[in-house]
């Protein structure tokens, strides 16, 4: 999987947050940067598996960053 993953520190939750912008609602947290990364990789697989089972479209990874 070649999706962008954004990871940042959230001081309110006191955890690193990892989001996959191309997969709506796909996010995870962790006590460390690497824990958040590992957790979000699991969630990405589950997100894609669930979408496949439900017959929902799976967005293709974007090839480059797009400015908002």
PDB file of N, CA, C and O in Angstrom:
ATOM      1  N   UNK A   1       0.852  -1.181   0.000  1.00  0.00           N
ATOM      2  CA  UNK A   1       0.000   0.000   0.000  1.00  0.00           C
ATOM      3  C   UNK A   1       0.886   1.228   0.000  1.00  0.00           C
ATOM      4  O   UNK A   1       1.870   1.305   0.735  1.00  0.00           O
ATOM      5  N   UNK A   2       0.527   2.173  -0.823  1.00  0.00           N
ATOM      6  CA  UNK A   2       1.349   3.372  -0.958  1.00  0.00           C
ATOM      7  C   UNK A   2       0.522   4.623  -0.696  1.00  0.00           C
ATOM      8  O   UNK A   2       0.568   5.575  -1.475  1.00  0.00           O
ATOM      9  N   UNK A   3      -0.216   4.624   0.374  1.00  0.00           N
ATOM     10  CA  UNK A   3      -1.007   5.787   0.756  1.00  0.00           C
ATOM     11  C   UNK A   3      -0.171   6.708   1.627  1.00  0.00           C
ATOM     12  O   UNK A   3       0.718   6.268   2.356  1.00  0.00           O
ATOM     13  N   UNK A   4      -0.478   7.999   1.534  1.00  0.00           N
ATOM     14  CA  UNK A   4       0.174   8.971   2.405  1.00  0.00           C
ATOM     15  C   UNK A   4      -0.300   8.752   3.835  1.00  0.00           C
ATOM     16  O   UNK A   4      -1.476   8.476   4.072  1.00  0.00           O
ATOM     17  N   UNK A   5       0.603   8.875   4.766  1.00  0.00           N
ATOM     18  CA  UNK A   5       0.272   8.786   6.180  1.00  0.00           C
ATOM     19  C   UNK A   5       0.787  10.055   6.844  1.00  0.00           C
ATOM     20  O   UNK A   5       1.971  10.378   6.750  1.00  0.00           O
ATOM     21  N   UNK A   6      -0.102  10.763   7.509  1.00  0.00           N
ATOM     22  CA  UNK A   6       0.275  11.971   8.243  1.00  0.00           C
ATOM     23  C   UNK A   6       0.338  11.609   9.725  1.00  0.00           C
ATOM     24  O   UNK A   6      -0.608  11.047  10.277  1.00  0.00           O
ATOM     25  N   UNK A   7       1.455  11.933  10.359  1.00  0.00           N
ATOM     26  CA  UNK A   7       1.621  11.623  11.781  1.00  0.00           C
ATOM     27  C   UNK A   7       1.974  12.910  12.516  1.00  0.00           C
ATOM     28  O   UNK A   7       2.868  13.650  12.106  1.00  0.00           O
ATOM     29  N   UNK A   8       1.267  13.159  13.594  1.00  0.00           N
ATOM     30  CA  UNK A   8       1.539  14.361  14.386  1.00  0.00           C
ATOM     31  C   UNK A   8       1.276  14.072  15.863  1.00  0.00           C
ATOM     32  O   UNK A   8       0.562  13.135  16.217  1.00  0.00           O
ATOM     33  N   UNK A   9       1.868  14.895  16.699  1.00  0.00           N
ATOM     34  CA  UNK A   9       1.687  14.778  18.142  1.00  0.00           C
ATOM     35  C   UNK A   9       0.447  15.559  18.543  1.00  0.00           C
ATOM     36  O   UNK A   9       0.273  16.705  18.130  1.00  0.00           O
ATOM     37  N   UNK A  10      -0.414  14.949  19.344  1.00  0.00           N
ATOM     38  CA  UNK A  10      -1.605  15.602  19.857  1.00  0.00           C
ATOM     39  C   UNK A  10      -1.432  15.746  21.361  1.00  0.00           C
ATOM     40  O   UNK A  10      -1.533  14.770  22.104  1.00  0.00           O
ATOM     41  N   UNK A  11      -1.172  16.972  21.805  1.00  0.00           N
ATOM     42  CA  UNK A  11      -0.903  17.188  23.225  1.00  0.00           C
ATOM     43  C   UNK A  11      -2.144  16.964  24.084  1.00  0.00           C
ATOM     44  O   UNK A  11      -2.023  16.600  25.254  1.00  0.00           O
ATOM     45  N   UNK A  12      -3.325  17.175  23.528  1.00  0.00           N
ATOM     46  CA  UNK A  12      -4.555  16.954  24.285  1.00  0.00           C
ATOM     47  C   UNK A  12      -4.716  15.471  24.627  1.00  0.00           C
ATOM     48  O   UNK A  12      -5.080  15.125  25.751  1.00  0.00           O
ATOM     49  N   UNK A  13      -4.447  14.604  23.663  1.00  0.00           N
ATOM     50  CA  UNK A  13      -4.548  13.160  23.883  1.00  0.00           C
ATOM     51  C   UNK A  13      -3.245  12.557  24.401  1.00  0.00           C
ATOM     52  O   UNK A  13      -3.211  11.404  24.832  1.00  0.00           O
ATOM     53  N   UNK A  14      -2.177  13.348  24.354  1.00  0.00           N
ATOM     54  CA  UNK A  14      -0.846  12.887  24.729  1.00  0.00           C
ATOM     55  C   UNK A  14      -0.481  11.611  23.975  1.00  0.00           C
ATOM     56  O   UNK A  14      -0.059  10.612  24.556  1.00  0.00           O
ATOM     57  N   UNK A  15      -0.662  11.688  22.651  1.00  0.00           N
ATOM     58  CA  UNK A  15      -0.380  10.543  21.788  1.00  0.00           C
ATOM     59  C   UNK A  15      -0.059  11.046  20.384  1.00  0.00           C
ATOM     60  O   UNK A  15      -0.431  12.154  19.997  1.00  0.00           O
ATOM     61  N   UNK A  16       0.637  10.204  19.639  1.00  0.00           N
ATOM     62  CA  UNK A  16       0.837  10.484  18.221  1.00  0.00           C
ATOM     63  C   UNK A  16      -0.404  10.004  17.481  1.00  0.00           C
ATOM     64  O   UNK A  16      -0.940   8.935  17.774  1.00  0.00           O
ATOM     65  N   UNK A  17      -0.853  10.800  16.522  1.00  0.00           N
ATOM     66  CA  UNK A  17      -2.012  10.467  15.711  1.00  0.00           C
ATOM     67  C   UNK A  17      -1.524  10.224  14.286  1.00  0.00           C
ATOM     68  O   UNK A  17      -0.762  11.025  13.744  1.00  0.00           O
ATOM     69  N   UNK A  18      -1.951   9.143  13.689  1.00  0.00           N
ATOM     70  CA  UNK A  18      -1.610   8.818  12.300  1.00  0.00           C
ATOM     71  C   UNK A  18      -2.900   8.765  11.496  1.00  0.00           C
ATOM     72  O   UNK A  18      -3.835   8.047  11.851  1.00  0.00           O
ATOM     73  N   UNK A  19      -2.943   9.539  10.398  1.00  0.00           N
ATOM     74  CA  UNK A  19      -4.128   9.585   9.543  1.00  0.00           C
ATOM     75  C   UNK A  19      -3.744   9.219   8.122  1.00  0.00           C
ATOM     76  O   UNK A  19      -2.629   9.480   7.672  1.00  0.00           O
ATOM     77  N   UNK A  20      -4.692   8.606   7.424  1.00  0.00           N
ATOM     78  CA  UNK A  20      -4.535   8.299   6.005  1.00  0.00           C
ATOM     79  C   UNK A  20      -5.610   9.117   5.284  1.00  0.00           C
ATOM     80  O   UNK A  20      -6.758   8.684   5.189  1.00  0.00           O
ATOM     81  N   UNK A  21      -5.242  10.298   4.776  1.00  0.00           N
ATOM     82  CA  UNK A  21      -6.245  11.215   4.212  1.00  0.00           C
ATOM     83  C   UNK A  21      -7.073  10.616   3.077  1.00  0.00           C
ATOM     84  O   UNK A  21      -8.240  10.974   2.918  1.00  0.00           O
ATOM     85  N   UNK A  22      -6.504   9.726   2.299  1.00  0.00           N
ATOM     86  CA  UNK A  22      -7.214   9.173   1.152  1.00  0.00           C
ATOM     87  C   UNK A  22      -8.248   8.115   1.540  1.00  0.00           C
ATOM     88  O   UNK A  22      -9.120   7.777   0.740  1.00  0.00           O
ATOM     89  N   UNK A  23      -8.154   7.598   2.754  1.00  0.00           N
ATOM     90  CA  UNK A  23      -9.102   6.598   3.244  1.00  0.00           C
ATOM     91  C   UNK A  23      -9.897   7.242   4.379  1.00  0.00           C
ATOM     92  O   UNK A  23      -9.448   7.277   5.525  1.00  0.00           O
ATOM     93  N   UNK A  24     -11.069   7.745   4.048  1.00  0.00           N
ATOM     94  CA  UNK A  24     -11.851   8.531   4.994  1.00  0.00           C
ATOM     95  C   UNK A  24     -12.057   7.808   6.322  1.00  0.00           C
ATOM     96  O   UNK A  24     -12.526   6.670   6.363  1.00  0.00           O
ATOM     97  N   UNK A  25     -11.697   8.490   7.400  1.00  0.00           N
ATOM     98  CA  UNK A  25     -11.872   7.946   8.735  1.00  0.00           C
ATOM     99  C   UNK A  25     -10.792   6.973   9.177  1.00  0.00           C
ATOM    100  O   UNK A  25     -10.864   6.427  10.278  1.00  0.00           O
ATOM    101  N   UNK A  26      -9.801   6.751   8.341  1.00  0.00           N
ATOM    102  CA  UNK A  26      -8.733   5.803   8.662  1.00  0.00           C
ATOM    103  C   UNK A  26      -7.669   6.509   9.490  1.00  0.00           C
ATOM    104  O   UNK A  26      -6.916   7.340   8.982  1.00  0.00           O
ATOM    105  N   UNK A  27      -7.620   6.166  10.769  1.00  0.00           N
ATOM    106  CA  UNK A  27      -6.650   6.785  11.668  1.00  0.00           C
ATOM    107  C   UNK A  27      -6.376   5.883  12.851  1.00  0.00           C
ATOM    108  O   UNK A  27      -7.165   4.994  13.173  1.00  0.00           O
ATOM    109  N   UNK A  28      -5.249   6.124  13.492  1.00  0.00           N
ATOM    110  CA  UNK A  28      -4.862   5.366  14.678  1.00  0.00           C
ATOM    111  C   UNK A  28      -3.981   6.246  15.539  1.00  0.00           C
ATOM    112  O   UNK A  28      -3.552   7.318  15.112  1.00  0.00           O
ATOM    113  N   UNK A  29      -3.714   5.796  16.743  1.00  0.00           N
ATOM    114  CA  UNK A  29      -2.823   6.541  17.616  1.00  0.00           C
ATOM    115  C   UNK A  29      -1.796   5.608  18.226  1.00  0.00           C
ATOM    116  O   UNK A  29      -1.853   4.390  18.052  1.00  0.00           O
ATOM    117  N   UNK A  30      -0.861   6.198  18.941  1.00  0.00           N
ATOM    118  CA  UNK A  30       0.163   5.419  19.616  1.00  0.00           C
ATOM    119  C   UNK A  30       0.962   6.287  20.554  1.00  0.00           C
ATOM    120  O   UNK A  30       1.001   7.508  20.406  1.00  0.00           O
ATOM    121  N   UNK A  31       1.599   5.658  21.517  1.00  0.00           N
ATOM    122  CA  UNK A  31       2.420   6.386  22.492  1.00  0.00           C
ATOM    123  C   UNK A  31       3.696   6.926  21.850  1.00  0.00           C
ATOM    124  O   UNK A  31       4.264   7.915  22.315  1.00  0.00           O
ATOM    125  N   UNK A  32       4.141   6.267  20.777  1.00  0.00           N
ATOM    126  CA  UNK A  32       5.333   6.728  20.052  1.00  0.00           C
ATOM    127  C   UNK A  32       4.981   6.885  18.581  1.00  0.00           C
ATOM    128  O   UNK A  32       3.950   6.397  18.119  1.00  0.00           O
ATOM    129  N   UNK A  33       5.850   7.570  17.858  1.00  0.00           N
ATOM    130  CA  UNK A  33       5.684   7.753  16.416  1.00  0.00           C
ATOM    131  C   UNK A  33       5.567   6.396  15.723  1.00  0.00           C
ATOM    132  O   UNK A  33       4.674   6.188  14.900  1.00  0.00           O
ATOM    133  N   UNK A  34       6.457   5.491  16.053  1.00  0.00           N
ATOM    134  CA  UNK A  34       6.485   4.190  15.388  1.00  0.00           C
ATOM    135  C   UNK A  34       5.297   3.309  15.780  1.00  0.00           C
ATOM    136  O   UNK A  34       4.827   2.505  14.974  1.00  0.00           O
ATOM    137  N   UNK A  35       4.820   3.455  16.998  1.00  0.00           N
ATOM    138  CA  UNK A  35       3.625   2.717  17.407  1.00  0.00           C
ATOM    139  C   UNK A  35       2.409   3.207  16.618  1.00  0.00           C
ATOM    140  O   UNK A  35       1.597   2.399  16.167  1.00  0.00           O
ATOM    141  N   UNK A  36       2.281   4.525  16.451  1.00  0.00           N
ATOM    142  CA  UNK A  36       1.178   5.076  15.667  1.00  0.00           C
ATOM    143  C   UNK A  36       1.266   4.599  14.216  1.00  0.00           C
ATOM    144  O   UNK A  36       0.249   4.255  13.612  1.00  0.00           O
ATOM    145  N   UNK A  37       2.466   4.579  13.662  1.00  0.00           N
ATOM    146  CA  UNK A  37       2.660   4.110  12.288  1.00  0.00           C
ATOM    147  C   UNK A  37       2.266   2.640  12.161  1.00  0.00           C
ATOM    148  O   UNK A  37       1.555   2.266  11.229  1.00  0.00           O
ATOM    149  N   UNK A  38       2.715   1.825  13.074  1.00  0.00           N
ATOM    150  CA  UNK A  38       2.385   0.396  13.055  1.00  0.00           C
ATOM    151  C   UNK A  38       0.879   0.182  13.185  1.00  0.00           C
ATOM    152  O   UNK A  38       0.297  -0.634  12.471  1.00  0.00           O
ATOM    153  N   UNK A  39       0.258   0.916  14.096  1.00  0.00           N
ATOM    154  CA  UNK A  39      -1.182   0.778  14.313  1.00  0.00           C
ATOM    155  C   UNK A  39      -1.984   1.200  13.087  1.00  0.00           C
ATOM    156  O   UNK A  39      -2.963   0.544  12.731  1.00  0.00           O
ATOM    157  N   UNK A  40      -1.578   2.286  12.442  1.00  0.00           N
ATOM    158  CA  UNK A  40      -2.344   2.759  11.287  1.00  0.00           C
ATOM    159  C   UNK A  40      -2.179   1.813  10.095  1.00  0.00           C
ATOM    160  O   UNK A  40      -3.080   1.717   9.262  1.00  0.00           O
ATOM    161  N   UNK A  41      -1.066   1.128  10.003  1.00  0.00           N
ATOM    162  CA  UNK A  41      -0.898   0.156   8.920  1.00  0.00           C
ATOM    163  C   UNK A  41      -1.884  -1.004   9.081  1.00  0.00           C
ATOM    164  O   UNK A  41      -2.416  -1.511   8.093  1.00  0.00           O
ATOM    165  N   UNK A  42      -2.121  -1.413  10.303  1.00  0.00           N
ATOM    166  CA  UNK A  42      -3.110  -2.461  10.578  1.00  0.00           C
ATOM    167  C   UNK A  42      -4.506  -1.959  10.229  1.00  0.00           C
ATOM    168  O   UNK A  42      -5.293  -2.667   9.600  1.00  0.00           O
ATOM    169  N   UNK A  43      -4.805  -0.725  10.647  1.00  0.00           N
ATOM    170  CA  UNK A  43      -6.121  -0.144  10.392  1.00  0.00           C
ATOM    171  C   UNK A  43      -6.345   0.042   8.891  1.00  0.00           C
ATOM    172  O   UNK A  43      -7.465  -0.141   8.413  1.00  0.00           O
ATOM    173  N   UNK A  44      -5.308   0.399   8.143  1.00  0.00           N
ATOM    174  CA  UNK A  44      -5.435   0.537   6.691  1.00  0.00           C
ATOM    175  C   UNK A  44      -5.846  -0.792   6.065  1.00  0.00           C
ATOM    176  O   UNK A  44      -6.742  -0.831   5.221  1.00  0.00           O
ATOM    177  N   UNK A  45      -5.202  -1.866   6.469  1.00  0.00           N
ATOM    178  CA  UNK A  45      -5.542  -3.189   5.936  1.00  0.00           C
ATOM    179  C   UNK A  45      -6.991  -3.540   6.267  1.00  0.00           C
ATOM    180  O   UNK A  45      -7.721  -4.052   5.419  1.00  0.00           O
ATOM    181  N   UNK A  46      -7.401  -3.262   7.501  1.00  0.00           N
ATOM    182  CA  UNK A  46      -8.778  -3.549   7.903  1.00  0.00           C
ATOM    183  C   UNK A  46      -9.771  -2.669   7.152  1.00  0.00           C
ATOM    184  O   UNK A  46     -10.848  -3.131   6.777  1.00  0.00           O
ATOM    185  N   UNK A  47      -9.415  -1.402   6.930  1.00  0.00           N
ATOM    186  CA  UNK A  47     -10.272  -0.467   6.197  1.00  0.00           C
ATOM    187  C   UNK A  47     -10.514  -0.996   4.789  1.00  0.00           C
ATOM    188  O   UNK A  47     -11.654  -1.042   4.326  1.00  0.00           O
ATOM    189  N   UNK A  48      -9.447  -1.393   4.110  1.00  0.00           N
ATOM    190  CA  UNK A  48      -9.546  -1.891   2.737  1.00  0.00           C
ATOM    191  C   UNK A  48     -10.317  -3.210   2.703  1.00  0.00           C
ATOM    192  O   UNK A  48     -11.140  -3.416   1.811  1.00  0.00           O
ATOM    193  N   UNK A  49     -10.066  -4.097   3.651  1.00  0.00           N
ATOM    194  CA  UNK A  49     -10.776  -5.373   3.715  1.00  0.00           C
ATOM    195  C   UNK A  49     -12.280  -5.148   3.907  1.00  0.00           C
ATOM    196  O   UNK A  49     -13.094  -5.785   3.240  1.00  0.00           O
ATOM    197  N   UNK A  50     -12.640  -4.253   4.808  1.00  0.00           N
ATOM    198  CA  UNK A  50     -14.049  -3.966   5.060  1.00  0.00           C
ATOM    199  C   UNK A  50     -14.708  -3.343   3.839  1.00  0.00           C
ATOM    200  O   UNK A  50     -15.814  -3.734   3.463  1.00  0.00           O
ATOM    201  N   UNK A  51     -14.041  -2.380   3.216  1.00  0.00           N
ATOM    202  CA  UNK A  51     -14.589  -1.752   2.013  1.00  0.00           C
ATOM    203  C   UNK A  51     -14.808  -2.789   0.914  1.00  0.00           C
ATOM    204  O   UNK A  51     -15.825  -2.759   0.221  1.00  0.00           O
ATOM    205  N   UNK A  52     -13.866  -3.694   0.760  1.00  0.00           N
ATOM    206  CA  UNK A  52     -13.987  -4.750  -0.245  1.00  0.00           C
ATOM    207  C   UNK A  52     -15.187  -5.644   0.055  1.00  0.00           C
ATOM    208  O   UNK A  52     -15.973  -5.957  -0.840  1.00  0.00           O
ATOM    209  N   UNK A  53     -15.327  -6.051   1.307  1.00  0.00           N
ATOM    210  CA  UNK A  53     -16.448  -6.919   1.705  1.00  0.00           C
ATOM    211  C   UNK A  53     -17.798  -6.243   1.481  1.00  0.00           C
ATOM    212  O   UNK A  53     -18.782  -6.902   1.145  1.00  0.00           O
ATOM    213  N   UNK A  54     -17.838  -4.918   1.669  1.00  0.00           N
ATOM    214  CA  UNK A  54     -19.089  -4.174   1.515  1.00  0.00           C
ATOM    215  C   UNK A  54     -19.314  -3.694   0.081  1.00  0.00           C
ATOM    216  O   UNK A  54     -20.339  -3.083  -0.221  1.00  0.00           O
ATOM    217  N   UNK A  55     -18.361  -3.970  -0.790  1.00  0.00           N
ATOM    218  CA  UNK A  55     -18.488  -3.554  -2.188  1.00  0.00           C
ATOM    219  C   UNK A  55     -18.302  -2.063  -2.398  1.00  0.00           C
ATOM    220  O   UNK A  55     -18.772  -1.509  -3.393  1.00  0.00           O
ATOM    221  N   UNK A  56     -17.631  -1.421  -1.482  1.00  0.00           N
ATOM    222  CA  UNK A  56     -17.386   0.027  -1.591  1.00  0.00           C
ATOM    223  C   UNK A  56     -16.101   0.286  -2.371  1.00  0.00           C
ATOM    224  O   UNK A  56     -15.179  -0.529  -2.351  1.00  0.00           O
ATOM    225  N   UNK A  57     -16.049   1.432  -3.060  1.00  0.00           N
ATOM    226  CA  UNK A  57     -14.837   1.741  -3.824  1.00  0.00           C
ATOM    227  C   UNK A  57     -13.645   2.009  -2.902  1.00  0.00           C
ATOM    228  O   UNK A  57     -13.794   2.559  -1.811  1.00  0.00           O
ATOM    229  N   UNK A  58     -12.488   1.614  -3.358  1.00  0.00           N
ATOM    230  CA  UNK A  58     -11.249   1.860  -2.623  1.00  0.00           C
ATOM    231  C   UNK A  58     -10.442   2.889  -3.417  1.00  0.00           C
ATOM    232  O   UNK A  58     -10.027   2.616  -4.543  1.00  0.00           O
ATOM    233  N   UNK A  59     -10.220   4.062  -2.838  1.00  0.00           N
ATOM    234  CA  UNK A  59      -9.471   5.093  -3.568  1.00  0.00           C
ATOM    235  C   UNK A  59      -8.065   4.613  -3.925  1.00  0.00           C
ATOM    236  O   UNK A  59      -7.414   3.917  -3.146  1.00  0.00           O
ATOM    237  N   UNK A  60      -7.620   4.992  -5.098  1.00  0.00           N
ATOM    238  CA  UNK A  60      -6.247   4.698  -5.495  1.00  0.00           C
ATOM    239  C   UNK A  60      -5.331   5.692  -4.794  1.00  0.00           C
ATOM    240  O   UNK A  60      -5.707   6.848  -4.599  1.00  0.00           O
ATOM    241  N   UNK A  61      -4.140   5.260  -4.415  1.00  0.00           N
ATOM    242  CA  UNK A  61      -3.197   6.193  -3.793  1.00  0.00           C
ATOM    243  C   UNK A  61      -2.854   7.322  -4.770  1.00  0.00           C
ATOM    244  O   UNK A  61      -2.672   7.087  -5.964  1.00  0.00           O
ATOM    245  N   UNK A  62      -2.768   8.542  -4.249  1.00  0.00           N
ATOM    246  CA  UNK A  62      -2.363   9.657  -5.080  1.00  0.00           C
ATOM    247  C   UNK A  62      -0.865   9.566  -5.318  1.00  0.00           C
ATOM    248  O   UNK A  62      -0.111   9.140  -4.443  1.00  0.00           O
ATOM    249  N   UNK A  63      -0.447   9.964  -6.490  1.00  0.00           N
ATOM    250  CA  UNK A  63       0.972   9.852  -6.819  1.00  0.00           C
ATOM    251  C   UNK A  63       1.797  11.010  -6.279  1.00  0.00           C
ATOM    252  O   UNK A  63       3.024  10.929  -6.229  1.00  0.00           O
ATOM    253  N   UNK A  64       1.129  12.092  -5.872  1.00  0.00           N
ATOM    254  CA  UNK A  64       1.864  13.233  -5.332  1.00  0.00           C
ATOM    255  C   UNK A  64       0.983  13.996  -4.369  1.00  0.00           C
ATOM    256  O   UNK A  64      -0.235  13.821  -4.362  1.00  0.00           O
ATOM    257  N   UNK A  65       1.583  14.831  -3.566  1.00  0.00           N
ATOM    258  CA  UNK A  65       0.820  15.662  -2.636  1.00  0.00           C
ATOM    259  C   UNK A  65       0.056  16.709  -3.404  1.00  0.00           C
ATOM    260  O   UNK A  65       0.561  17.283  -4.369  1.00  0.00           O
ATOM    261  N   UNK A  66      -1.165  16.955  -2.970  1.00  0.00           N
ATOM    262  CA  UNK A  66      -1.989  17.978  -3.595  1.00  0.00           C
ATOM    263  C   UNK A  66      -2.259  19.038  -2.541  1.00  0.00           C
ATOM    264  O   UNK A  66      -2.748  18.732  -1.454  1.00  0.00           O
ATOM    265  N   UNK A  67      -1.938  20.291  -2.867  1.00  0.00           N
ATOM    266  CA  UNK A  67      -2.154  21.377  -1.917  1.00  0.00           C
ATOM    267  C   UNK A  67      -3.651  21.656  -1.783  1.00  0.00           C
ATOM    268  O   UNK A  67      -4.392  21.632  -2.766  1.00  0.00           O
ATOM    269  N   UNK A  68      -4.071  21.916  -0.568  1.00  0.00           N
ATOM    270  CA  UNK A  68      -5.503  22.197  -0.333  1.00  0.00           C
ATOM    271  C   UNK A  68      -5.785  23.658  -0.507  1.00  0.00           C
ATOM    272  O   UNK A  68      -6.927  24.089  -0.352  1.00  0.00           O
TER     273      UNK A  68
END
